Amino acid sequence: MSTPRLTIDPAFVVGPVRRRTFGSFVEHLGRCVYTGIHDPGHPTADEDGFRGDVVELVKELGISTVRYPGGNFVSGYRWEDGIGPVEDRPRRLDLAWHSTEPNTVGLDEFMVWAAKAGVEPMMAINLGTRGVHEAMDVLEYTNIAGGTMLSDLRRANGAEEPYRVSMWCLGNEMDGPWQTGHKTPEEYGRLAAETARAMRQIQPDLELVACGSSSSSMATFGTWEHTVLTETYDLVDLISAHAYYCEGDSDLGSFLASAVDMDHFIDSVAATADAVRAAGKHTKRINISFDEWNVWDQARVESYIPSPTGDDWPVAPSLLEDHYTVADAVVVGNLLISLLRHTDRVHSASQAQLVNVIAPIMTEPGGRAWKQTIFHPFALTSRHAKGDVLQVVLESPTYETTRFGEVPLLDAVATFDAESGELTVFAVNRSQEEALPLAIDLRDGAYELVEAVTYSSDDHAWQASADDDTSVLPVANTTATVDGATVTATLPAVSWSMFRLARG
């Protein structure tokens, strides 16, 4: 096998590292909110009922934005149910997840939590069962300083200052037949345009996200984006993309190459948006909000946490609580590589979700909080990807996959912070059996090795738990050496690695 090689030169820049790439998602789904971020009886709970241990883990994870309140949940949600005295709030059926929503946590509580966690709120509005009028109302309540009925109602509810939310999602997955209020692209495009126009009359500088496809496998993928953007192009800033990946049918080789599909998804959406731009003679460019992505094995979760049915409408049931493996974490690290290398077009992203529900952070009601395997590559990438994303020339042997054909065994991206002079390389070895030797050629001179860490295990199916989330952690890669402008290292099979370098 020839030595895989990366060639890196800080002169060749893709675009800036965007902090919004490291966003997350909190939906009223399962235990994400109740016993997740909010658990008033917990020993670490503060005066507002929010778990302090979870807030600290969110900060360690390095989250920038949090999308709220959904997700499928938002398409049946009445935002006004979640404001005012808690004892007066109605209980509602949540059709999306066959649950009962007590509305104990609503818009105001979420904004309090976001401030404590140090994250930027990204709000979604209901365009499934509601529309323009409700969007105007929630925007007035949220962002207007005062002097109107709804802004003064917010102040009466305890929030004197407006929340000044900039990013708003115009609905959620409206292309999906599972969505309450599912629409054709023509129906949704017209409604999104009307809603965006009204919201901009209230606040012209909002950043608005139109719904794109829920998956690149959707029958309407491509035509949906083209139709929606033809209607909304001058009124929105971003179009969403959603994707979840799983091993399925014991096809680990294809699963480890999931980033190939994400690359295709991003490139296809960008090309479609640019086609609408050219046809409409528009001047601005529409970029992408990849505001749902993660590993999610639905069959695996359903096997041990079945969804409620029939007359069972529980409050905050255990749903979608996937237990992640080392291989899952490697794929998550690789998906972050894909998002970073497309930083010229992906301006925001949200890993779904933050706590308990397909999440890097897990909690026990009233008890422990712990880190899943996928926590580690996300936290390290968020912490150390700084400055600009660089173009990386990659030479790698390939392997054959069932889903994606021939793909490279090695994948990587690099970032360079001109202010500190630090170059960081993130790399994955997709081989299931063999370690890969790696050579990195640095075209702008000598560097010194600051840190080299690798996340892997001889048992790539190992899962963390509340009893043991530390047996497999990122550890120093002692094979990494630097000789002037060349870095060499060995990447274990099924592994994610990070190399931090400083100018010599």
N, C-alpha and C positions, 0 to 999 in steps of 0.2 A: 504494500500500500504506500503510495506517495504521501509525503508529509503535507497535511492540510496547512494552508497558508493564508494569512490575512495581510493585506497591504493597506496601510493607513497614512494619510497625509492631512493635517489640520487645514490645509488650504482648500480642501474639497468639502464643502459644507452642504448638508441637506436643508437645514433650518435650525431654529433654536429649540432647545429642550423646553417643552411647555409643561409647566407645573400641573396644568389641568389634565395632562395625560394620566396622572396618578389619582384619579377620582374614584369614588365608590358609589354605593347605592343603598338606600334604606327605604324599604317598602313595608307597608302594613301587610305582612305575609308571614304566617307562622310565628316564630319567636324572634323575629328580627327586632321589632320594637318592644313588645312586652316580654320581659325577662331577658331581653337582649340589651338594648341601650337603656331601657327604663325598667327598674325593679325596685320600687320604693322600700321594700323590706330587706334589701341587701345590706350587709354590714358596711359596704363602701358607698352606699347611696347618699347623695347630697340632699339639700333641702327641697330640690325639685324632683327627687326620685330617680335621678340618673346615676348609673353605676360608675363610680370613680375608677374602678379597675379597667372597665371597658374604654373609658375616655383615654386613659394612659396608653392602652394598647393601640388605639386609633392614632394617637400621636406618634407612637413608635413605628407604626405601619407607614406613616408618611402620607396620609390622605390629604388631598388638596380640595376637591369638591365632593359634595354628596348630593345625589339626585333623590328627590322625594316628592310625593308619597308613593309613587309607583311609576312604571309597572302596570300590570293588568288591573291592579286594585284601583288605579286612578280613574278608569273608565266607568266606574259606577259610584265614584266618591262625590259627596257633597261637602265641599271644604268648610262651609259654615257650621257643619255638625261638630267640628273640632275646635271651636272657639267659645269663649265665655266660661261661666262657672262649670266645673267638671260635673257636678251633681245634676246639672240641668241638661247635659248632652244626651242625645238619643243613642240607642243601640240599633245598629243596622245590620242587615244581612249583606255579607260580602260575597257576591256571586262568583268572582274570579277564583277564590280559594275555598269556597264552601265553608265559610267561617262566620262568626259574629264579631263585628267591630264595635267595641265599647266607646270609642272616641275619647278615651282618657288622655291620649296624646294626640295633639293636633298641630296646626300650623304654628301657633305661638310657642308651644312647648318645643317643637322641633327647632325653631330659631334660637331658643335659649340653649338647647343642647349643642347646636352648631357653633355658637359662640364659645361655649366651654371647650369643645373639641378642637377649636381653631380651624374649622373648615368653611368653605364657601358654599352656601346653599344653591342648589340648582333645582328649580321647581318645575313640576309637570302639572298640566291642567287637563281637565276632563273634556275631551272632544268626542267621547264615545256616546254618553247619554246626555251631555250638556253642550254648551256652545259659547257663542260670542258674549252673551250677557254675563254669564258666570265668570268668564275670563276677565272681563272688565272689572267685575266686582272684586275678585281675589287680588288683582293687581292694585286696585285702589286701596284695599285694606292693607296690603303688604308694603307698598312703596310711596304712597302719598303722605306728606308730612302731617297734614291736619286740615281742618276746615271743611271737611265733607262728612257725610254720614258714616261711611265705612272707615275712613281714616280716624275719625274721632272715636268710633267703636273700638278700634285697635288700641287707642290710647286709654280708653276706659277699661280695657282688658289688661292693662298693665305695661304696654309697650309704647312709651312716649315717643321714641324716635322710630322713623320708618326703617324697615329691614333692608331696603335698597338692593333687592335681588336683581341681578343682571341677567342671568341665563334662565330661559323658560322653554320647556319642551311643549310643543303643540300636540298634545295627546301622546298615546303610546301604542305602538304596534297595530296601527289601524288597518294594516294589510292582512292581519291574521283572523281567520274565521272563528278562532276561540275568543276573540276580543269582544266584550260587551259593546255593542254599537259599531261593530265591524262595518267598514265602508269600501266602496270601490275607489280606485285612485282618483277618478273624476270627482266623486262626492267628497272625499277627504281633501283633495287639493283646493276645491272651492271653499270649504269650511275653514281650512287652515289659512287661506288667504284673507278671508273676511275677518277671522280672529286676529291675525297678525296686524292687519290694517287698523283695527279698533285699538289694539294694545299700543300701537305706535302713536296713535293720536293722544294717548295718555302720557306715554314716555317714549320719545322717538329713538333713544339710544339703547334700547333693549337688545340683547343677543337672543335671537329666536331660532329654535331647532325644529325643523319639519320632520315628520315621521318618514323614515326610509323603510327598507325591507327588514323583516324580522329574521331573515336568514338568506344567504345566497342560494339556498336550495328551494326557496319559494318559487312557485310557477310564474309569479308576476315579477320576479326580480329583474331589475333593469327597466322594464316598461313602467313599473310603479314609480321609480325615481324620476323617470323622464316626464311622466304625466304630472306628478305632483310639483316638480320644479318648474315646469312650463307655466303652471298656474301661480306659483308663489315666489319665483326667482328673486324679484326685487324687494320682497317683503321679509325674507328670512336670511339668516347668515350661515346656517349649518343644516346638514341633513343627517339623520341618525343612521347607525348601522348596529345590528345586534347579532351576536354569534355565540353559541355554546358548543363545546367539544367534549367528546367522551371516547373511551377506547372501543366499546361495543364489539361483540363477537370475537373477543380476545385478539383484536387486530392492533397490537401495541405498535407495530412499525408505522402504520398510518397515523395512529394517534399522536405519536411523537413528532410527526410532520404537520400537525394541525396549523402551524403558522403559515404553511403554503396556502391553505384555504383563506386565511385572514389576509394575506398579501393580495390574493386574487380578488377578494371582496372589496378591499380598499381601492385597488387599482380600477376595478370595474365601476364603482360608484363615482370615483373622481372623473373617469372618462365620460360617464353619462352626464354628470353635472357640467362638464366642459362642453359637451355637445349641445346642451340646452343653452349654455352661455353664448356659443357661437351662433346658433340659430336665431336667438333672440337679440343678438347684437348688444348683450349686456357688458358692462365694463368690470363689475366686481366679480370675484371668484367665490363660489360656494364651497365650503370645506366640510369636513366630516366630524360628527360627534359620535364616537363609537361608545355609546352610553349604556350598553349591556354587553359584557363579554366575560367568559370564565370557562372552566371545566365543570361540566354538570352531567353526570350519568343518571338520567331519569329512571332507567330500569333498576339500577343499583339501589337508589334511594327508595323507590316504591316497594322493593323487596322487604325492607325492614321498617319503613314508615309509610303505611298506606294513607291515601288522602281520605278525608271524611266524606261520607255520602248520605243520601236519604234525609232523615230527620235530624241528623247529627250536624249541628252548626256551632262548633266549639269556639271559645275565645282563645286566640293564640295557640293553636295546636302545633305540635312538632311536625313541620313540613319541610321537605327539601333539605334536610340536614345531612348533606353528603359528607362522608368521611374520606379525606383526601390522602393519596399515596405520594411517595417520593416521585414517581413518574408523573403524576398530576402536577406536582410543583415544577418539574422540569418543563412541562408544556406551558404552564403559566409564565415562567421566565422567558420562554421562547415567544409567546404571544406579546409580551412587553417589548421584546426585540423588534417584532413586526410593527407595533404601534410607534416605536421610536424612529425606525427607519423611514416611516411615512409621516414624519413630523411636519413636512411641508403641506400636507393635506389633512391630517388628523389633528385637529386643534383642541379636542377634548375627548376624554374616555372615562368610563365608569365601570370598574369591576363589580359584578353583581354576585352576591351582595356583601354587606359589611359584617354582620353578626348572625350566626346560627344558620341562616338560610344560604346554602351554597357559599360558604363564607370562610375567610381566613381566621376569624375570631369566633370561638365557641364559648358558651356560658352554660352553667347549671343554674336553674332558678334558685336564687338565694345562696348560691354556692360559688364554685370555682369558675374562673375564666382561663382559657388556654389557647395556644397558637396551633393552628393546623399547618401542615407541610407547606401549603401555598403562601403562607405568611412571609416566609423568608426571602424568596427571590423578589417579591414585590417590595418589601421593606428596604432591601439593599439597593435595588434599582432606583427607587424613589429618592433614597438618601444620596446616592453618588452620581446619578446622571445629571450633569450640570453643563451649562454653556451651550455648545452647539452639537447637534448630531452630525457625524461625519459619514461621507460615502466610504464604504468598505469594499475593497476588491477581495473576493473570496474564492479560493481554489480548494476544492474538496472532492474526495471520492464520493460516489453516489450509491444509493441502494434503491431497490424497487419496492413500491408500496401498492396495496390494493386500491386505495382511494385516489392517490395523487400521482401515480406513475413513478418515474425516476426522480428522486430528490437528493439533495446533498446530505451527507452525514453530519456536517458541521454547519451551524448557523451562528451569526454574530452581528453585533453592532458596536459602534464606538461613539463616545462623546468626549468633547474637549472644552475645558474651561480656560479661556485665554487669561483670565484674571489671576488664577492660581497656578496656571501651567500644568494642570492635572489632566491626564488622558485616562479614560476608563473604558475597558473593553468588557462586554458581556457576551458570553459564548455558550452554546449547548452542543453536546455530543448526543446525537440521536441513535447511535449504535446500541443495540440491545446486549451485545456481548463483548465488544472489543473497546479497549481504551484507544483514544486518538492522540497521536503526537501533534502538537500545534506549534507553528512558527508565526510570529507577528513581526512584519517588517515595518519599521517606523521611519518614514521618509523625511522627517524634519530634524533628525539628529538623535543624540543619545538621551536615554531616559533612565531613571532609577525606579526600582520596584518598591512601591509603597505597601501594597497588600495584594495577596492572591488568595481567594477563597473558592471553595467548591462545595456544592450541595449534591450529594449522591449517597447511595447505600448499596451494599451487596444484594439487599432485598428491596428491589424498587417498588414492591407492593406494600412496604411498611407504612403504617398509618399512625399518626399521633393520637393521643387520647388525653382525657383529663388526668389520668394517672401517670402518663408518660408522654410529654411533648418535647423532651430534650435528648432522647437517645440518638436521634439523627438531626444534626444541626449543620449549618455551613461551617466548614473547618478550613484551616490553612492548607493551601495547595503547595506542598513542599517541593514539588517538581519544577516550579516556576523559577527561571533564571533570566537575567538580562545580560547581554553582551553588547554594549554600545547601543546600537539601534535595532537590535534583534531580541525579541522575547521568545523563549521556548518554554513549553509546559506539556504535561500530559493530562488529557481530559478523560476521566473514568467513563465507562459505559453508562448511558442514561444519566447524564449529569448536566448541571448548570454551573457556570463559573463566572467569576468577576476578577479582573486584573486592574489594579489602580497603579498608575505610573506617573512620575513627576519628572520634569526636565532635569537632566543631569548638570 
